[in-house]
Amino acid sequence: MLSFASPWVFLLLPLPALVYWYAPPYRQPSQAIRIPFFRHVAKAVGAAPHSGVAVAGRSRLQTIVVICIWGLLICAMARPERLGDPVVVEKSARDVVLALDISGSMDQRDFRSSDGTPKQRLDAVKDVLRGFIAQRQGDRMALIIFGTRAFVQAPFTEDLNSLNGFLDQTQVGMAGPNTALGDAIGLGIRTFDTSEVEQRLMIVLSDGADTSSRMTPINAAAIAAEKGVVVYTIGVGDPNATGEDRVDLDALQQIASRTGGAYFFADDEAALTEIYQRIDQQNPRIVETQSYRPKQSLAHFPLLFALLLLLGSSITLHIVHSRRGVS
């Protein structure tokens, strides 16, 4: 489809005609030779002397060429464009932070895979997370890992393949053997400082009780609620264990309830997969849709035609004048 970005320029098309009809003619004095006996010469040839002007003539070809060139220049100034097919771009209005516990207890092999064989907790979680991340096309996601300390493993990104790469590099104990659940939530809140969307979702997965945080998980949850961050907590440890190996279900429940999220407990890989599906159902993705039509400028074509027409007419007139001079 052809369109013009500045169609009002076509109002200038009659401008040369207006100038030709209403503007005063251009006058330029020229030098002449005065002959004392000019009257005698004029009388001898039978001509009456009088003052006059010389008007340069223009052939019909020149007139047509000038009109065409002016029309092409006007067309170029109107900026012709070719409109492509509409392109719809969907941009997610949701940012998601995944906070993953990689303390020493995540090395336990008490998870059950789909075939019933025992599996390391972290391996089972990573397998489920890969599928969850793959379904987040359009979302921006960040990955936080925590043990004794909390770290940003991957900042917000829409490149989910790279996020899976960072997840694959995660190993048990690389952030320390203890559990800093409160610090992980606090780091997630700070990660959202760069977010400009309204829907902010944090998913925290932990298998132990908080033992090394500088901020308690409950205080961190209160701050998250003030910032509009909804936290979903998932417990994957043993609630009957002792010490740091015992998952603090009460703390996970309070964190979720304070932020408007939900708490879940998973003891095998199938239950963990179901939990992520339920999170999807409770938080449907909000999408911002933008539509545009790509434009390709065509202004160079009338300019090229005008140049070719000018060169062609100049060459033609030069040849005609040369032949007249020879004859």
N, C-alpha and C positions, 0 to 999 in steps of 0.2 A: 504494500500500500504506500502510495506517494503522498506526502504532505509537505507543507511549508511552515517553518518555525516562525517566520516573520511575514505573513501574507500582506500586511499593511504596506509593505514596500511597493506593491504593484500600483499603489496610488500615484507613484512618481512616473508612471509610464507616459502620460500626456505632457510631462514637463517640457520636453524639447519643442513640442508644437506650440505651447503657450509662449515660450520664449521667442519662437520664430514669428508669431503673430503680433505680440504686444510689446516686445522689447524694442527699443530704438536700434536702428542698424549701426553696426560698428563702422566708424570712419577713421581713416588713417591718411594723413597728408603725405604726399610723395614729392620728391624733387623733380623739376623739369628744366629744360633748356629754353631760354628766352631768345627768340630770333627777331632782330629789329625789323626785318622785312617780311614777318610772318603773314601780315595781311595780303601782301602782294602774292605770296606763294599760294595762300588759300584762294585768292581771286583767280589765279591762273588755273587752278584745278577745279574751280567751280564749287568750292565748299565755303559755307558760312562759318566763321570761327565763333565758338561759344564755350563757356565753362562746363565741365562735366565730371563724371566719376567713372571709375573702372570697377565693375562688379565681376568677381571671379565666378565663373560658371561651374556647375556640377552636373555630371552626367547622371542618367537614370540609374546606372549600375551603382554609382557612389551613393546615391540617395537610399537605395534598397539596402546596401551593405551597412550604412550608418544606422538605419532603423533596426536592422536585425541585431547589430552589435549592442545597441542600447537595450533592446528587449532581453538579450542574453545576460547583460550585466545586471539588469533589474531582477531577473530570475535567480542569478547567483546570490544577490544581496538578500533575497527572500529566504535563503537557506533551505533548499529542497532536501528532504530526508526520506529515507525508505524505512518504514516501520515494520519490524519483524513481528512474529507471532507473540502473543502475551506470554510472559514468563512469571510463574507464581513461585515465590520464595517463602517457605515456612520457617519461622524462627521461634524456637522454644522460649517461653517466658518462665522457665523454671531452671534453677540451679540446684545441683545435688552434690552433697559432700558425703563421701563414704569414709567412716572412721573405723579402722580395723585393728583389733587387738592382736599383737604378735608377741605377747609375753611368752615366757618359757612353758607355761601350761598348755599353750596351743599346739605343743608337740605330742600331746596325748593321742593315742590311736583308739579312741572310743566312739568314733562316728561310724555309722553304717552306710555304706554306699548302696546304690540301687540293687546290686546283686547280693547284698548281705554281708560282704566282706568288710573287716575293720579298716578304717581309714584315718589318717592323721587329720586333726581338726582343721588346721590351716589349709591343707590340700582340699578338703571337702568344701570349705568356705570359698576358696579361690575358684574352684570349678563352678560353683553356683553363681558367683559374682561375675564370671566371664559371660554367662548367659544373660544375666541381668543388665550388664553394661551394653551388650550387643543390642538390646531392645530399647536403648535410650537414645536412638538416633535423633539428633536435633537438640538434645539437652546438653548443657555444659556440666561437666562433672569434675570433681577434685577428689584426690585420695590422700587420706591422713592415716599414718600408722603410729601406733603408740605401744610402749612398754613401760620402762622406767621413765622415759621422756616421750613426748609427742613430736612428730615431724610431719611436714608436708611432703609426701612422696611425689605427688603430681598436682600442680595448681590447676585452676579451672581451665578446661580445654574442651573443644568439640571434636578433637581427634581421638575417638574412642579406641582406635587401634593402639595408639601410643599409651593410652591409659592402661590397656590390658598388658602392654609391655612392662610398665612400671609394676603392675600387680604381680607379674611373673617373677620379677626380681626380688620380691618380698620374701624374706625368710624368717623363721622363728628365732627370736632373741636378738635380731639386729638393732632393736631399739632398747634393749635391756630386758632383764628377766622379770621385773615387777610390772604393776599395772597402774598407769596414771590416767584413769578414766576422766577425771575432772579437767585435767590439762588438755586432753584430747578434745573435749567439748569446747573449751575456751579457745583452742587454736582453730577449731572449725568456725566459731563465731567471728574471729578475726579474718578468716579466709573469706567470709561473706562480705567484708567491708568493701571489696572491689566489685560486688554484684550490684547490678542496677535493676534487677527484676524483683517482682513482689513475692513470687512463690519460692521460698527457700526451704529446702528439705535436707535434713541430716539423718543419716542412717548409721547408728553406732552398734558395733558388734563386739561383745566382750565375753570372756569366759572366766573372769576373776573379780575379786573385790579390789576397790581402790586402795592402794597402800603408799603411793609415792607422789600424789598430786599436791601442788601448792594451792590449788583451789578445789574445794569439795565439789563433787558432782551435782549436789543439790543447788549450790550457789551458781554454778555454771549453767544449770538448767533455767534458773530464774533470769539470768542475763539473756539467755537465748530467747526466752519468752518475750522479754522487752524488745529485743531486736527483730521479732517476727520470724524466728527460725523454729520450724517444727522438727522435733527430734523423735525418731523412731528407734527404739532400743531392741536388740536381739541378744538373748542370753544363750550361750552354747556350752556352758561349763556344767560342773556337777554341783548342784545346790547342797548336797549332803557332805561335800568334802570339807576340809579344815584349812585354815590359813588363807594364803593367796589363791589356792586352787579352788576355793569355794566361790561360785558366782553369786554376787550380791543381787538377788532378784528384787528385793525391796527397793534398792537404789535405782535399778533400771526402771521399775514401775513408776517411781516418783518423778524421775527425769522425763519420761514420756508424758505423764499426766500433767505436769507443770507447763509443758510446751504445746499441748494440744495434739500430741502424737499418740502412739500406741506401743505397747510392750508385747514382745513375743518370746517364746522359748522354743528352741530347736534342739532335738537330741539325735537327729540323723539327717542325711542329705535330702531326703524327700521332704521332710518337714521344713527345712531351710528354703527349698525351692518354693514351697507353698507360701511361706511367709513373704517372700519378695513379690509373689503374684498378688497377695492381699494388699501389700503396700501400694502396688500399682492401681488396684481398684479403689482404694481410699483416697489416692491423690492422682486423679487423671491429669495428664499433661496438658497444660495450657499453651496454645500455639498462637503466635502473632503472624498473620498472613500479609505479605506485601506482594503486589502485582505491578509489573512494569513491562513496557514494550521496548526492546532494544532498537536504537536508532543508528542509521548509517548515513553520514552526510554525503550528499551528491552535488554539492555546490561547485566542485572542481570541473564537472562535466560542462556546464554552460560557459564557464571561463575558458575551458579548452576550445570549445566550439567558436567562441568569440575571437580567440587568438588565431585559430586556423582561418577563419573568415577574413580577418584583417590581413593576414599574410597573403592569402590567396588573391584578394582584391588588389593589394598593392602590386603583386607580381603581374597580374593581368593588366593593370593600368600602365605599368612600366613598359610592358611589351607593346601595348597599343601605341603609346607615345613614341616608342622607338621606331615603329614601322611608319608612323606619320612623318617622323623626322627624315627617314630614309627616302620616302616618296616625295 
